Amino acid sequence: MRIPVLAILAIATISASAPAWAQTYGSDYPVCLRVYGPATYYECRYTSLAQCNLSASGRAAQCVPNPYASNAYQDRPVRKRGVY
């Protein structure tokens, strides 16, 4: 009787543990603020670098482009000219 009770308790403990975040950046905004300190974290809530820089002013923080944003900064494709 102890083994099934312990198995159920173990399964309940594992399933109740906090989920881990798979992605560091949020994908809704194109600019993130990386805040340094005892707990370094990202705030992806900014629509421009200027807006982010205002929040980073006076803090140990840096603004970075969000690589996972749906409209992330991309280089223009190189056009190749064909031979005529």
N, C-alpha and C positions, 0 to 999 in steps of 0.2 A: 504494500500500500504506500510505502514511503517513496518508492521510485516514481510512480506516476505523479504524485504530488510535487516532488522535486522537479520533475520534467516540466510540469505546467508552470511552476514558479519561475524556472529558468527561461522559458519561452515568454512569459509575461514581462520579465525584467528586460529581456533583449528588445522586445517590441515596444516597450515604454521609454526606451532611451531616446535622447534628443537626436533628431536627424542631422546629418552633416550637409553643409552647403556644397554643392558640386561646382558652382560657378561663383567666382570672386566678384565679378562685375555684374551689375544689372543691365538689362538690354534696352531700357526705355529712353535713356538720355545719352547724348553723344560725348559728354565730358564728365570725368570722374575726379573727385578730390581724394587724394591719398593722404591720410592723416597719420603722422608718425607719433609714437609714444609707447607707453607700456603695452598697449594693445593697438597695433597698427591695423587700420581698416580703411575701406573705400566708401565714399558717399557718391553714388552716381545719380545726381539730381540736377545737373546743370545743362543748360541748352547752349552755352557758349563758353569759350575760354575766359573772356572778360568777366562774365558773371562768376565763374569759379575763382578767378584771381581775387575778386573782392572778398570772397569768403576765406580764402587762404591767407590774406593779408594779416601779418602779425602772429601767425600760427606756424607750427612745425608741420607744414603741409605742402603738397605739390599737385598741380593740375595735370592730368594726363588724358589723352583721347581714349574713349571707350572702344576697345577692339571688337566688342560684341554688339554694339549698337546696330540697329537695322539700317541706319544711314551713316555708318562710320566713314571716316575719311579714306578715300581710295585714290590711287594714282590713275591718271587718264590712261586708257589703253593706247599702246603704240600702234600707229597705222602703218602698215607695210604697203608700199606701192608695187603694183604688179608690173611685169615687163610687157611693153606693148609691141 
